[in-house]
Amino acid sequence: MRQMPDSPAEPQRERFLDLRGLDPPAPLMRVFEALDAAPDLPLRARFPREPFPLYAMLQAGGWTRRTVAREDGSFEILISRKA
């Protein structure tokens, strides 16, 4: 029988924004609104193209990011607080 830990850690939830189909600057604004609303939760965002201006903004604000190009030409970015 598996024993449960005394104080189980709650899994860290992840939020998702699909920003495809939005005109600039709405995608960037939505990302920062989501980060401001819950800065401790990772955010996964899908963009129609690679958002190069976002990278410097995230770095300046103390965020890390990981970008993955998708087969449909979109880009998915995982954003979280720097450790």
C-alpha positions, 0 to 999 in steps of 0.5 A: 500500500502506498503511503500518502505524504503528511502535507502533499504539495499542491501541483503547480497549475499552469494557465493557457492563453491562445493569442492567435487571431488577435491584433497587436498589441493585444497579445502582449497586453494579455500576457502581462495582464495574466502575469500580473494577476497570478505571478506565481503560476506558469503561463503558456501562451500560443502566438501566431508568430514569434513575438520577439519584442516580448522576450526583452520585456520578460527578461527585464521583468524577471521572467524566464521563457521557453519557446517551442515552434509548432508544426502549424507555424505558431509559437508556444511560450512557457513563461515563469518567474525566475528562480 
